[in-house]
Amino acid sequence: MGVMELVGTKTRRRKAVTPLPVAVEADRLIQGECIAEMRKLPDACIDMIFADPPYNLQLGGDLARPDGSHVNAVTDDWDKFSSFAAYDAFTRDWLAEARRILKPNGTIWVIGSYHNIFRVGATLQDQGFWILNDIIWRKANPMPNFKGTRFTNAHETLIWASQNEDAKYTFNYKAMKTLNDELQMRSDWVLPICGGQERLKKDGTKVHPTQKPESLLYRVMLACTKPGDVVLDPFFGTGTTGAVAKRLGRKWIGIEREDSYVEAALERIEAALPLDESALTIMQSARQQPKVAFGTLLETGYITPGTVLSDSKRRWKAVVRADGSLEGEGHSGSIHGVGAKVQGAPSCNGWTFWQIETDKGLQPIDTLRQTYLLATQP
């Protein structure tokens, strides 16, 4: 909505200005209260926010297993609020800052349980965020319900949202499909809870009761960020977000108030090993790839006029002309148009249909395009 201003005796509407993205100091952990520290960050400086806020579990006392042993659950002061109204006010305040510091094309992820995620989701929408997906993290090895009074809580919910309905956010669709054995990635993710060597402990006790597995953050970050993007975690805990960001070549900022978590997070991130730069290259969807005209391959010598192309079964042939068009089988036109005509099809992807003879046999002309892209990208 625009901003009203008074000029003389007339009122006119002044268009709201979208803040330009700015650079911010990254790869650092800020110790302090999340809302106060977020207020110190400049407008539009963050590419992605991953938030694991207090769940407000409303536990009335200690939990025990059937054998009487203690369950190390969330009983810390940071998860305690006097009422739902107090929790809602806290949520409104930190989300307002999140919206301010997020870039126009940035996205936010919030994870929670049934105790809080519905309240957080409503506040997200009230503040203008546009929900893109709700992801169900189905835990492969959930903690059982020891009392036997309810269903076992075997999942948590993540909400993924953009700044508004028309925002041009990052989504690495092809990378997600490749990660999922060439199947479209679904919104239900089966991943184990944090355990084994990944679980941080001190004197045999968990450092943090709700430490998230790195596999979860790996998938989130790979899905909607690019190398060099700045990721903020305002509830940093033991630094899962920072450790994964370092591995994936992303920049990170963490905010955490608890001394014990800060110490553990810094040690953990220091030990994290970044991936080799070549391993950070991810599959791009067709719309993300730089556009390359077939004629560009002629101009740069990757293919020459007069080259004979054929389909993979050598049923049809066409000759490349100097202007990048093809002629063959009584047809002339683009690689796509001629490919469609010889097949009697309504359309054709000429990059994959037409093949060129190489010392390794027939190869799609798309291999020439990929070679060109690799040679010309910075």
Disulfide bonds with the S-S distance in Angstrom:
none
